[in-house]
Amino acid sequence: MNESEALDIAFQAIRATLLVSGPIMVVGLIVGLVIAVFQALTQIQEATLTFVPRILVVFASLLVFLPFMLAVLTDLMQFVMDKVVSLG
């Protein structure tokens, strides 16, 4: 394996990491912003109000995005296995 192939695998791994984690992070960010605006408007400063809805929505979005995440990780594994087979 040369440097070019190693960098290609590393690039694909980083790309897969961003694609898998991105949607969940965006959903968490949006829910956090909505809750922060709600707290600022109502002046309710309850600590559990920030965490519980965000956790529930992140878990729900995990269920929604799970097929996409699985497809991305499967493509990455197929790419890596193709590289391994081509070396041997």
PDB file with one MODEL, atoms N, CA, C and O in Angstrom:
MODEL        1
ATOM      1  N   MET A   1       0.856  -1.178   0.000  1.00  0.00           N
ATOM      2  CA  MET A   1       0.000   0.000   0.000  1.00  0.00           C
ATOM      3  C   MET A   1       0.898   1.235   0.000  1.00  0.00           C
ATOM      4  O   MET A   1       1.824   1.353   0.802  1.00  0.00           O
ATOM      5  N   ASN A   2       0.604   2.129  -0.901  1.00  0.00           N
ATOM      6  CA  ASN A   2       1.388   3.360  -0.958  1.00  0.00           C
ATOM      7  C   ASN A   2       0.648   4.485  -0.232  1.00  0.00           C
ATOM      8  O   ASN A   2      -0.452   4.294   0.287  1.00  0.00           O
ATOM      9  N   GLU A   3       1.269   5.645  -0.211  1.00  0.00           N
ATOM     10  CA  GLU A   3       0.699   6.780   0.528  1.00  0.00           C
ATOM     11  C   GLU A   3      -0.632   7.234  -0.064  1.00  0.00           C
ATOM     12  O   GLU A   3      -1.538   7.634   0.666  1.00  0.00           O
ATOM     13  N   SER A   4      -0.744   7.170  -1.370  1.00  0.00           N
ATOM     14  CA  SER A   4      -1.966   7.604  -2.039  1.00  0.00           C
ATOM     15  C   SER A   4      -3.167   6.743  -1.626  1.00  0.00           C
ATOM     16  O   SER A   4      -4.250   7.265  -1.364  1.00  0.00           O
ATOM     17  N   GLU A   5      -2.970   5.446  -1.571  1.00  0.00           N
ATOM     18  CA  GLU A   5      -4.065   4.551  -1.167  1.00  0.00           C
ATOM     19  C   GLU A   5      -4.418   4.744   0.305  1.00  0.00           C
ATOM     20  O   GLU A   5      -5.593   4.705   0.670  1.00  0.00           O
ATOM     21  N   ALA A   6      -3.413   4.950   1.151  1.00  0.00           N
ATOM     22  CA  ALA A   6      -3.675   5.189   2.577  1.00  0.00           C
ATOM     23  C   ALA A   6      -4.443   6.485   2.781  1.00  0.00           C
ATOM     24  O   ALA A   6      -5.369   6.543   3.591  1.00  0.00           O
ATOM     25  N   LEU A   7      -4.059   7.525   2.046  1.00  0.00           N
ATOM     26  CA  LEU A   7      -4.782   8.800   2.144  1.00  0.00           C
ATOM     27  C   LEU A   7      -6.199   8.676   1.608  1.00  0.00           C
ATOM     28  O   LEU A   7      -7.119   9.304   2.134  1.00  0.00           O
ATOM     29  N   ASP A   8      -6.382   7.882   0.577  1.00  0.00           N
ATOM     30  CA  ASP A   8      -7.716   7.673   0.020  1.00  0.00           C
ATOM     31  C   ASP A   8      -8.619   6.974   1.034  1.00  0.00           C
ATOM     32  O   ASP A   8      -9.781   7.349   1.194  1.00  0.00           O
ATOM     33  N   ILE A   9      -8.095   5.970   1.711  1.00  0.00           N
ATOM     34  CA  ILE A   9      -8.876   5.270   2.744  1.00  0.00           C
ATOM     35  C   ILE A   9      -9.180   6.219   3.903  1.00  0.00           C
ATOM     36  O   ILE A   9     -10.300   6.237   4.413  1.00  0.00           O
ATOM     37  N   ALA A  10      -8.188   7.007   4.319  1.00  0.00           N
ATOM     38  CA  ALA A  10      -8.407   7.961   5.410  1.00  0.00           C
ATOM     39  C   ALA A  10      -9.451   9.003   5.024  1.00  0.00           C
ATOM     40  O   ALA A  10     -10.304   9.361   5.836  1.00  0.00           O
ATOM     41  N   PHE A  11      -9.385   9.489   3.787  1.00  0.00           N
ATOM     42  CA  PHE A  11     -10.375  10.464   3.325  1.00  0.00           C
ATOM     43  C   PHE A  11     -11.781   9.871   3.342  1.00  0.00           C
ATOM     44  O   PHE A  11     -12.723  10.520   3.796  1.00  0.00           O
ATOM     45  N   GLN A  12     -11.926   8.648   2.853  1.00  0.00           N
ATOM     46  CA  GLN A  12     -13.236   8.002   2.836  1.00  0.00           C
ATOM     47  C   GLN A  12     -13.753   7.754   4.258  1.00  0.00           C
ATOM     48  O   GLN A  12     -14.952   7.859   4.513  1.00  0.00           O
ATOM     49  N   ALA A  13     -12.845   7.427   5.178  1.00  0.00           N
ATOM     50  CA  ALA A  13     -13.255   7.205   6.570  1.00  0.00           C
ATOM     51  C   ALA A  13     -13.735   8.503   7.215  1.00  0.00           C
ATOM     52  O   ALA A  13     -14.738   8.507   7.929  1.00  0.00           O
ATOM     53  N   ILE A  14     -13.031   9.592   6.971  1.00  0.00           N
ATOM     54  CA  ILE A  14     -13.445  10.888   7.520  1.00  0.00           C
ATOM     55  C   ILE A  14     -14.760  11.325   6.900  1.00  0.00           C
ATOM     56  O   ILE A  14     -15.631  11.855   7.589  1.00  0.00           O
ATOM     57  N   ARG A  15     -14.904  11.104   5.601  1.00  0.00           N
ATOM     58  CA  ARG A  15     -16.156  11.441   4.910  1.00  0.00           C
ATOM     59  C   ARG A  15     -17.320  10.653   5.503  1.00  0.00           C
ATOM     60  O   ARG A  15     -18.390  11.211   5.748  1.00  0.00           O
ATOM     61  N   ALA A  16     -17.113   9.363   5.733  1.00  0.00           N
ATOM     62  CA  ALA A  16     -18.170   8.529   6.314  1.00  0.00           C
ATOM     63  C   ALA A  16     -18.503   8.990   7.729  1.00  0.00           C
ATOM     64  O   ALA A  16     -19.672   9.005   8.115  1.00  0.00           O
ATOM     65  N   THR A  17     -17.502   9.361   8.494  1.00  0.00           N
ATOM     66  CA  THR A  17     -17.741   9.852   9.859  1.00  0.00           C
ATOM     67  C   THR A  17     -18.605  11.105   9.841  1.00  0.00           C
ATOM     68  O   THR A  17     -19.540  11.232  10.632  1.00  0.00           O
ATOM     69  N   LEU A  18     -18.295  12.021   8.948  1.00  0.00           N
ATOM     70  CA  LEU A  18     -19.084  13.252   8.852  1.00  0.00           C
ATOM     71  C   LEU A  18     -20.501  12.980   8.360  1.00  0.00           C
ATOM     72  O   LEU A  18     -21.456  13.586   8.846  1.00  0.00           O
ATOM     73  N   LEU A  19     -20.639  12.076   7.403  1.00  0.00           N
ATOM     74  CA  LEU A  19     -21.974  11.759   6.889  1.00  0.00           C
ATOM     75  C   LEU A  19     -22.833  11.038   7.930  1.00  0.00           C
ATOM     76  O   LEU A  19     -24.046  11.242   7.987  1.00  0.00           O
ATOM     77  N   VAL A  20     -22.208  10.207   8.740  1.00  0.00           N
ATOM     78  CA  VAL A  20     -22.968   9.466   9.752  1.00  0.00           C
ATOM     79  C   VAL A  20     -23.347  10.364  10.922  1.00  0.00           C
ATOM     80  O   VAL A  20     -24.470  10.296  11.422  1.00  0.00           O
ATOM     81  N   SER A  21     -22.415  11.204  11.361  1.00  0.00           N
ATOM     82  CA  SER A  21     -22.690  12.020  12.544  1.00  0.00           C
ATOM     83  C   SER A  21     -23.384  13.343  12.221  1.00  0.00           C
ATOM     84  O   SER A  21     -24.018  13.937  13.094  1.00  0.00           O
ATOM     85  N   GLY A  22     -23.271  13.803  10.988  1.00  0.00           N
ATOM     86  CA  GLY A  22     -23.808  15.113  10.613  1.00  0.00           C
ATOM     87  C   GLY A  22     -25.293  15.306  10.856  1.00  0.00           C
ATOM     88  O   GLY A  22     -25.679  16.272  11.513  1.00  0.00           O
ATOM     89  N   PRO A  23     -26.144  14.413  10.346  1.00  0.00           N
ATOM     90  CA  PRO A  23     -27.583  14.627  10.547  1.00  0.00           C
ATOM     91  C   PRO A  23     -27.995  14.657  12.024  1.00  0.00           C
ATOM     92  O   PRO A  23     -28.857  15.446  12.411  1.00  0.00           O
ATOM     93  N   ILE A  24     -27.392  13.813  12.832  1.00  0.00           N
ATOM     94  CA  ILE A  24     -27.737  13.788  14.255  1.00  0.00           C
ATOM     95  C   ILE A  24     -27.285  15.079  14.931  1.00  0.00           C
ATOM     96  O   ILE A  24     -28.001  15.629  15.768  1.00  0.00           O
ATOM     97  N   MET A  25     -26.103  15.560  14.569  1.00  0.00           N
ATOM     98  CA  MET A  25     -25.610  16.808  15.150  1.00  0.00           C
ATOM     99  C   MET A  25     -26.477  17.998  14.742  1.00  0.00           C
ATOM    100  O   MET A  25     -26.747  18.882  15.555  1.00  0.00           O
ATOM    101  N   VAL A  26     -26.908  18.019  13.490  1.00  0.00           N
ATOM    102  CA  VAL A  26     -27.757  19.122  13.019  1.00  0.00           C
ATOM    103  C   VAL A  26     -29.097  19.109  13.743  1.00  0.00           C
ATOM    104  O   VAL A  26     -29.593  20.158  14.152  1.00  0.00           O
ATOM    105  N   VAL A  27     -29.684  17.926  13.903  1.00  0.00           N
ATOM    106  CA  VAL A  27     -30.956  17.822  14.624  1.00  0.00           C
ATOM    107  C   VAL A  27     -30.789  18.286  16.068  1.00  0.00           C
ATOM    108  O   VAL A  27     -31.627  19.028  16.581  1.00  0.00           O
ATOM    109  N   GLY A  28     -29.715  17.855  16.727  1.00  0.00           N
ATOM    110  CA  GLY A  28     -29.456  18.292  18.097  1.00  0.00           C
ATOM    111  C   GLY A  28     -29.256  19.790  18.200  1.00  0.00           C
ATOM    112  O   GLY A  28     -29.714  20.418  19.155  1.00  0.00           O
ATOM    113  N   LEU A  29     -28.574  20.364  17.222  1.00  0.00           N
ATOM    114  CA  LEU A  29     -28.356  21.808  17.207  1.00  0.00           C
ATOM    115  C   LEU A  29     -29.665  22.564  17.036  1.00  0.00           C
ATOM    116  O   LEU A  29     -29.916  23.539  17.744  1.00  0.00           O
ATOM    117  N   ILE A  30     -30.494  22.125  16.110  1.00  0.00           N
ATOM    118  CA  ILE A  30     -31.772  22.806  15.860  1.00  0.00           C
ATOM    119  C   ILE A  30     -32.677  22.726  17.084  1.00  0.00           C
ATOM    120  O   ILE A  30     -33.285  23.722  17.476  1.00  0.00           O
ATOM    121  N   VAL A  31     -32.767  21.539  17.687  1.00  0.00           N
ATOM    122  CA  VAL A  31     -33.602  21.394  18.884  1.00  0.00           C
ATOM    123  C   VAL A  31     -33.055  22.250  20.018  1.00  0.00           C
ATOM    124  O   VAL A  31     -33.825  22.874  20.748  1.00  0.00           O
ATOM    125  N   GLY A  32     -31.746  22.286  20.173  1.00  0.00           N
ATOM    126  CA  GLY A  32     -31.143  23.129  21.212  1.00  0.00           C
ATOM    127  C   GLY A  32     -31.445  24.597  21.013  1.00  0.00           C
ATOM    128  O   GLY A  32     -31.730  25.316  21.971  1.00  0.00           O
ATOM    129  N   LEU A  33     -31.383  25.049  19.757  1.00  0.00           N
ATOM    130  CA  LEU A  33     -31.691  26.451  19.482  1.00  0.00           C
ATOM    131  C   LEU A  33     -33.155  26.773  19.741  1.00  0.00           C
ATOM    132  O   LEU A  33     -33.474  27.829  20.288  1.00  0.00           O
ATOM    133  N   VAL A  34     -34.048  25.865  19.351  1.00  0.00           N
ATOM    134  CA  VAL A  34     -35.482  26.084  19.600  1.00  0.00           C
ATOM    135  C   VAL A  34     -35.753  26.150  21.096  1.00  0.00           C
ATOM    136  O   VAL A  34     -36.511  27.006  21.552  1.00  0.00           O
ATOM    137  N   ILE A  35     -35.152  25.270  21.849  1.00  0.00           N
ATOM    138  CA  ILE A  35     -35.360  25.263  23.302  1.00  0.00           C
ATOM    139  C   ILE A  35     -34.774  26.525  23.931  1.00  0.00           C
ATOM    140  O   ILE A  35     -35.370  27.096  24.844  1.00  0.00           O
ATOM    141  N   ALA A  36     -33.608  26.965  23.449  1.00  0.00           N
ATOM    142  CA  ALA A  36     -32.998  28.183  23.990  1.00  0.00           C
ATOM    143  C   ALA A  36     -33.865  29.403  23.711  1.00  0.00           C
ATOM    144  O   ALA A  36     -34.013  30.271  24.571  1.00  0.00           O
ATOM    145  N   VAL A  37     -34.440  29.473  22.511  1.00  0.00           N
ATOM    146  CA  VAL A  37     -35.331  30.593  22.190  1.00  0.00           C
ATOM    147  C   VAL A  37     -36.579  30.530  23.061  1.00  0.00           C
ATOM    148  O   VAL A  37     -37.037  31.554  23.569  1.00  0.00           O
ATOM    149  N   PHE A  38     -37.132  29.330  23.236  1.00  0.00           N
ATOM    150  CA  PHE A  38     -38.306  29.168  24.098  1.00  0.00           C
ATOM    151  C   PHE A  38     -37.993  29.605  25.525  1.00  0.00           C
ATOM    152  O   PHE A  38     -38.798  30.295  26.150  1.00  0.00           O
ATOM    153  N   GLN A  39     -36.841  29.212  26.044  1.00  0.00           N
ATOM    154  CA  GLN A  39     -36.473  29.604  27.401  1.00  0.00           C
ATOM    155  C   GLN A  39     -36.250  31.106  27.505  1.00  0.00           C
ATOM    156  O   GLN A  39     -36.594  31.717  28.517  1.00  0.00           O
ATOM    157  N   ALA A  40     -35.681  31.701  26.471  1.00  0.00           N
ATOM    158  CA  ALA A  40     -35.461  33.144  26.512  1.00  0.00           C
ATOM    159  C   ALA A  40     -36.778  33.908  26.456  1.00  0.00           C
ATOM    160  O   ALA A  40     -36.926  34.949  27.095  1.00  0.00           O
ATOM    161  N   LEU A  41     -37.737  33.385  25.687  1.00  0.00           N
ATOM    162  CA  LEU A  41     -39.026  34.075  25.576  1.00  0.00           C
ATOM    163  C   LEU A  41     -39.859  33.925  26.836  1.00  0.00           C
ATOM    164  O   LEU A  41     -40.531  34.870  27.250  1.00  0.00           O
ATOM    165  N   THR A  42     -39.826  32.763  27.444  1.00  0.00           N
ATOM    166  CA  THR A  42     -40.668  32.514  28.619  1.00  0.00           C
ATOM    167  C   THR A  42     -39.940  32.733  29.931  1.00  0.00           C
ATOM    168  O   THR A  42     -40.575  32.730  30.986  1.00  0.00           O
ATOM    169  N   GLN A  43     -38.643  32.920  29.901  1.00  0.00           N
ATOM    170  CA  GLN A  43     -37.800  33.104  31.082  1.00  0.00           C
ATOM    171  C   GLN A  43     -37.887  31.915  32.036  1.00  0.00           C
ATOM    172  O   GLN A  43     -37.749  32.071  33.249  1.00  0.00           O
ATOM    173  N   ILE A  44     -38.114  30.734  31.481  1.00  0.00           N
ATOM    174  CA  ILE A  44     -38.079  29.505  32.266  1.00  0.00           C
ATOM    175  C   ILE A  44     -36.650  28.990  32.208  1.00  0.00           C
ATOM    176  O   ILE A  44     -36.149  28.682  31.127  1.00  0.00           O
ATOM    177  N   GLN A  45     -35.994  28.892  33.341  1.00  0.00           N
ATOM    178  CA  GLN A  45     -34.604  28.442  33.373  1.00  0.00           C
ATOM    179  C   GLN A  45     -34.506  27.100  34.089  1.00  0.00           C
ATOM    180  O   GLN A  45     -33.890  26.993  35.149  1.00  0.00           O
ATOM    181  N   GLU A  46     -35.109  26.098  33.508  1.00  0.00           N
ATOM    182  CA  GLU A  46     -35.089  24.747  34.058  1.00  0.00           C
ATOM    183  C   GLU A  46     -34.025  23.932  33.324  1.00  0.00           C
ATOM    184  O   GLU A  46     -34.009  23.894  32.094  1.00  0.00           O
ATOM    185  N   ALA A  47     -33.139  23.283  34.076  1.00  0.00           N
ATOM    186  CA  ALA A  47     -32.026  22.548  33.465  1.00  0.00           C
ATOM    187  C   ALA A  47     -32.510  21.327  32.694  1.00  0.00           C
ATOM    188  O   ALA A  47     -31.978  21.013  31.629  1.00  0.00           O
ATOM    189  N   THR A  48     -33.511  20.642  33.223  1.00  0.00           N
ATOM    190  CA  THR A  48     -33.977  19.433  32.538  1.00  0.00           C
ATOM    191  C   THR A  48     -34.715  19.768  31.247  1.00  0.00           C
ATOM    192  O   THR A  48     -34.832  18.919  30.363  1.00  0.00           O
ATOM    193  N   LEU A  49     -35.206  20.980  31.130  1.00  0.00           N
ATOM    194  CA  LEU A  49     -35.910  21.386  29.913  1.00  0.00           C
ATOM    195  C   LEU A  49     -34.968  21.412  28.712  1.00  0.00           C
ATOM    196  O   LEU A  49     -35.413  21.253  27.575  1.00  0.00           O
ATOM    197  N   THR A  50     -33.690  21.608  28.948  1.00  0.00           N
ATOM    198  CA  THR A  50     -32.746  21.635  27.834  1.00  0.00           C
ATOM    199  C   THR A  50     -32.305  20.234  27.416  1.00  0.00           C
ATOM    200  O   THR A  50     -32.030  20.000  26.240  1.00  0.00           O
ATOM    201  N   PHE A  51     -32.235  19.308  28.358  1.00  0.00           N
ATOM    202  CA  PHE A  51     -31.657  18.001  28.051  1.00  0.00           C
ATOM    203  C   PHE A  51     -32.677  16.962  27.595  1.00  0.00           C
ATOM    204  O   PHE A  51     -32.430  16.249  26.623  1.00  0.00           O
ATOM    205  N   VAL A  52     -33.796  16.864  28.263  1.00  0.00           N
ATOM    206  CA  VAL A  52     -34.752  15.791  27.989  1.00  0.00           C
ATOM    207  C   VAL A  52     -35.314  15.859  26.567  1.00  0.00           C
ATOM    208  O   VAL A  52     -35.288  14.840  25.877  1.00  0.00           O
ATOM    209  N   PRO A  53     -35.814  16.986  26.095  1.00  0.00           N
ATOM    210  CA  PRO A  53     -36.314  17.003  24.714  1.00  0.00           C
ATOM    211  C   PRO A  53     -35.214  16.734  23.684  1.00  0.00           C
ATOM    212  O   PRO A  53     -35.444  16.064  22.677  1.00  0.00           O
ATOM    213  N   ARG A  54     -34.025  17.261  23.947  1.00  0.00           N
ATOM    214  CA  ARG A  54     -32.933  17.037  23.004  1.00  0.00           C
ATOM    215  C   ARG A  54     -32.565  15.562  22.929  1.00  0.00           C
ATOM    216  O   ARG A  54     -32.340  15.036  21.839  1.00  0.00           O
ATOM    217  N   ILE A  55     -32.502  14.900  24.055  1.00  0.00           N
ATOM    218  CA  ILE A  55     -32.188  13.464  24.066  1.00  0.00           C
ATOM    219  C   ILE A  55     -33.267  12.671  23.342  1.00  0.00           C
ATOM    220  O   ILE A  55     -32.956  11.778  22.555  1.00  0.00           O
ATOM    221  N   LEU A  56     -34.524  12.987  23.600  1.00  0.00           N
ATOM    222  CA  LEU A  56     -35.608  12.264  22.944  1.00  0.00           C
ATOM    223  C   LEU A  56     -35.592  12.463  21.430  1.00  0.00           C
ATOM    224  O   LEU A  56     -35.789  11.511  20.674  1.00  0.00           O
ATOM    225  N   VAL A  57     -35.361  13.691  20.989  1.00  0.00           N
ATOM    226  CA  VAL A  57     -35.347  13.967  19.556  1.00  0.00           C
ATOM    227  C   VAL A  57     -34.120  13.334  18.893  1.00  0.00           C
ATOM    228  O   VAL A  57     -34.213  12.846  17.767  1.00  0.00           O
ATOM    229  N   VAL A  58     -32.985  13.335  19.571  1.00  0.00           N
ATOM    230  CA  VAL A  58     -31.789  12.706  19.005  1.00  0.00           C
ATOM    231  C   VAL A  58     -32.007  11.203  18.870  1.00  0.00           C
ATOM    232  O   VAL A  58     -31.633  10.624  17.850  1.00  0.00           O
ATOM    233  N   PHE A  59     -32.597  10.562  19.864  1.00  0.00           N
ATOM    234  CA  PHE A  59     -32.886   9.124  19.757  1.00  0.00           C
ATOM    235  C   PHE A  59     -33.877   8.848  18.627  1.00  0.00           C
ATOM    236  O   PHE A  59     -33.717   7.878  17.887  1.00  0.00           O
ATOM    237  N   ALA A  60     -34.891   9.689  18.492  1.00  0.00           N
ATOM    238  CA  ALA A  60     -35.853   9.507  17.408  1.00  0.00           C
ATOM    239  C   ALA A  60     -35.185   9.710  16.041  1.00  0.00           C
ATOM    240  O   ALA A  60     -35.467   8.978  15.092  1.00  0.00           O
ATOM    241  N   SER A  61     -34.309  10.700  15.950  1.00  0.00           N
ATOM    242  CA  SER A  61     -33.618  10.925  14.681  1.00  0.00           C
ATOM    243  C   SER A  61     -32.632   9.794  14.383  1.00  0.00           C
ATOM    244  O   SER A  61     -32.385   9.496  13.215  1.00  0.00           O
ATOM    245  N   LEU A  62     -32.073   9.167  15.398  1.00  0.00           N
ATOM    246  CA  LEU A  62     -31.241   7.988  15.167  1.00  0.00           C
ATOM    247  C   LEU A  62     -32.048   6.886  14.497  1.00  0.00           C
ATOM    248  O   LEU A  62     -31.558   6.222  13.583  1.00  0.00           O
ATOM    249  N   LEU A  63     -33.272   6.691  14.943  1.00  0.00           N
ATOM    250  CA  LEU A  63     -34.118   5.680  14.318  1.00  0.00           C
ATOM    251  C   LEU A  63     -34.452   6.047  12.870  1.00  0.00           C
ATOM    252  O   LEU A  63     -34.520   5.177  12.002  1.00  0.00           O
ATOM    253  N   VAL A  64     -34.657   7.324  12.620  1.00  0.00           N
ATOM    254  CA  VAL A  64     -35.003   7.768  11.269  1.00  0.00           C
ATOM    255  C   VAL A  64     -33.797   7.657  10.332  1.00  0.00           C
ATOM    256  O   VAL A  64     -33.933   7.204   9.195  1.00  0.00           O
ATOM    257  N   PHE A  65     -32.623   8.068  10.807  1.00  0.00           N
ATOM    258  CA  PHE A  65     -31.438   8.097   9.960  1.00  0.00           C
ATOM    259  C   PHE A  65     -30.643   6.797   9.964  1.00  0.00           C
ATOM    260  O   PHE A  65     -29.629   6.700   9.273  1.00  0.00           O
ATOM    261  N   LEU A  66     -31.076   5.804  10.720  1.00  0.00           N
ATOM    262  CA  LEU A  66     -30.322   4.562  10.814  1.00  0.00           C
ATOM    263  C   LEU A  66     -30.123   3.865   9.464  1.00  0.00           C
ATOM    264  O   LEU A  66     -29.016   3.391   9.211  1.00  0.00           O
ATOM    265  N   PRO A  67     -31.122   3.772   8.585  1.00  0.00           N
ATOM    266  CA  PRO A  67     -30.863   3.148   7.279  1.00  0.00           C
ATOM    267  C   PRO A  67     -29.811   3.894   6.455  1.00  0.00           C
ATOM    268  O   PRO A  67     -28.978   3.265   5.802  1.00  0.00           O
ATOM    269  N   PHE A  68     -29.843   5.218   6.480  1.00  0.00           N
ATOM    270  CA  PHE A  68     -28.842   6.010   5.771  1.00  0.00           C
ATOM    271  C   PHE A  68     -27.454   5.786   6.360  1.00  0.00           C
ATOM    272  O   PHE A  68     -26.481   5.625   5.623  1.00  0.00           O
ATOM    273  N   MET A  69     -27.364   5.776   7.678  1.00  0.00           N
ATOM    274  CA  MET A  69     -26.085   5.576   8.345  1.00  0.00           C
ATOM    275  C   MET A  69     -25.522   4.194   8.021  1.00  0.00           C
ATOM    276  O   MET A  69     -24.325   4.043   7.780  1.00  0.00           O
ATOM    277  N   LEU A  70     -26.387   3.200   8.019  1.00  0.00           N
ATOM    278  CA  LEU A  70     -25.956   1.849   7.692  1.00  0.00           C
ATOM    279  C   LEU A  70     -25.457   1.765   6.251  1.00  0.00           C
ATOM    280  O   LEU A  70     -24.468   1.085   5.977  1.00  0.00           O
ATOM    281  N   ALA A  71     -26.126   2.444   5.338  1.00  0.00           N
ATOM    282  CA  ALA A  71     -25.700   2.442   3.935  1.00  0.00           C
ATOM    283  C   ALA A  71     -24.333   3.100   3.772  1.00  0.00           C
ATOM    284  O   ALA A  71     -23.499   2.612   3.008  1.00  0.00           O
ATOM    285  N   VAL A  72     -24.097   4.195   4.478  1.00  0.00           N
ATOM    286  CA  VAL A  72     -22.806   4.878   4.385  1.00  0.00           C
ATOM    287  C   VAL A  72     -21.695   3.990   4.936  1.00  0.00           C
ATOM    288  O   VAL A  72     -20.630   3.873   4.329  1.00  0.00           O
ATOM    289  N   LEU A  73     -21.940   3.369   6.076  1.00  0.00           N
ATOM    290  CA  LEU A  73     -20.921   2.505   6.664  1.00  0.00           C
ATOM    291  C   LEU A  73     -20.694   1.250   5.835  1.00  0.00           C
ATOM    292  O   LEU A  73     -19.568   0.758   5.753  1.00  0.00           O
ATOM    293  N   THR A  74     -21.741   0.731   5.225  1.00  0.00           N
ATOM    294  CA  THR A  74     -21.589  -0.434   4.342  1.00  0.00           C
ATOM    295  C   THR A  74     -20.762  -0.067   3.117  1.00  0.00           C
ATOM    296  O   THR A  74     -19.905  -0.844   2.695  1.00  0.00           O
ATOM    297  N   ASP A  75     -21.008   1.102   2.543  1.00  0.00           N
ATOM    298  CA  ASP A  75     -20.216   1.560   1.397  1.00  0.00           C
ATOM    299  C   ASP A  75     -18.746   1.734   1.775  1.00  0.00           C
ATOM    300  O   ASP A  75     -17.855   1.379   1.003  1.00  0.00           O
ATOM    301  N   LEU A  76     -18.498   2.280   2.963  1.00  0.00           N
ATOM    302  CA  LEU A  76     -17.118   2.435   3.423  1.00  0.00           C
ATOM    303  C   LEU A  76     -16.443   1.080   3.570  1.00  0.00           C
ATOM    304  O   LEU A  76     -15.304   0.899   3.138  1.00  0.00           O
ATOM    305  N   MET A  77     -17.139   0.130   4.177  1.00  0.00           N
ATOM    306  CA  MET A  77     -16.550  -1.193   4.371  1.00  0.00           C
ATOM    307  C   MET A  77     -16.301  -1.879   3.037  1.00  0.00           C
ATOM    308  O   MET A  77     -15.286  -2.556   2.871  1.00  0.00           O
ATOM    309  N   GLN A  78     -17.208  -1.714   2.090  1.00  0.00           N
ATOM    310  CA  GLN A  78     -17.019  -2.281   0.757  1.00  0.00           C
ATOM    311  C   GLN A  78     -15.801  -1.663   0.074  1.00  0.00           C
ATOM    312  O   GLN A  78     -15.028  -2.365  -0.578  1.00  0.00           O
ATOM    313  N   PHE A  79     -15.633  -0.355   0.224  1.00  0.00           N
ATOM    314  CA  PHE A  79     -14.480   0.339  -0.342  1.00  0.00           C
ATOM    315  C   PHE A  79     -13.173  -0.180   0.248  1.00  0.00           C
ATOM    316  O   PHE A  79     -12.211  -0.441  -0.476  1.00  0.00           O
ATOM    317  N   VAL A  80     -13.151  -0.326   1.576  1.00  0.00           N
ATOM    318  CA  VAL A  80     -11.941  -0.806   2.244  1.00  0.00           C
ATOM    319  C   VAL A  80     -11.646  -2.249   1.839  1.00  0.00           C
ATOM    320  O   VAL A  80     -10.491  -2.599   1.596  1.00  0.00           O
ATOM    321  N   MET A  81     -12.671  -3.079   1.765  1.00  0.00           N
ATOM    322  CA  MET A  81     -12.448  -4.474   1.367  1.00  0.00           C
ATOM    323  C   MET A  81     -11.983  -4.576  -0.073  1.00  0.00           C
ATOM    324  O   MET A  81     -11.173  -5.449  -0.388  1.00  0.00           O
ATOM    325  N   ASP A  82     -12.462  -3.721  -0.952  1.00  0.00           N
ATOM    326  CA  ASP A  82     -11.985  -3.713  -2.332  1.00  0.00           C
ATOM    327  C   ASP A  82     -10.495  -3.344  -2.384  1.00  0.00           C
ATOM    328  O   ASP A  82      -9.731  -3.912  -3.165  1.00  0.00           O
ATOM    329  N   LYS A  83     -10.098  -2.383  -1.539  1.00  0.00           N
ATOM    330  CA  LYS A  83      -8.687  -2.010  -1.469  1.00  0.00           C
ATOM    331  C   LYS A  83      -7.844  -3.160  -0.943  1.00  0.00           C
ATOM    332  O   LYS A  83      -6.751  -3.401  -1.456  1.00  0.00           O
ATOM    333  N   VAL A  84      -8.326  -3.878   0.070  1.00  0.00           N
ATOM    334  CA  VAL A  84      -7.590  -5.004   0.635  1.00  0.00           C
ATOM    335  C   VAL A  84      -7.444  -6.125  -0.383  1.00  0.00           C
ATOM    336  O   VAL A  84      -6.375  -6.722  -0.507  1.00  0.00           O
ATOM    337  N   VAL A  85      -8.510  -6.410  -1.107  1.00  0.00           N
ATOM    338  CA  VAL A  85      -8.464  -7.466  -2.109  1.00  0.00           C
ATOM    339  C   VAL A  85      -7.523  -7.104  -3.246  1.00  0.00           C
ATOM    340  O   VAL A  85      -6.826  -7.972  -3.771  1.00  0.00           O
ATOM    341  N   SER A  86      -7.494  -5.839  -3.633  1.00  0.00           N
ATOM    342  CA  SER A  86      -6.622  -5.429  -4.725  1.00  0.00           C
ATOM    343  C   SER A  86      -5.139  -5.499  -4.325  1.00  0.00           C
ATOM    344  O   SER A  86      -4.267  -5.615  -5.187  1.00  0.00           O
ATOM    345  N   LEU A  87      -4.859  -5.429  -3.022  1.00  0.00           N
ATOM    346  CA  LEU A  87      -3.470  -5.539  -2.563  1.00  0.00           C
ATOM    347  C   LEU A  87      -2.966  -6.980  -2.625  1.00  0.00           C
ATOM    348  O   LEU A  87      -1.785  -7.219  -2.876  1.00  0.00           O
ATOM    349  N   GLY A  88      -3.861  -7.929  -2.397  1.00  0.00           N
ATOM    350  CA  GLY A  88      -3.459  -9.325  -2.300  1.00  0.00           C
ATOM    351  C   GLY A  88      -3.399 -10.001  -3.582  1.00  0.00           C
ATOM    352  O   GLY A  88      -3.071 -11.186  -3.640  1.00  0.00           O
TER     353      GLY A  88
ENDMDL
END
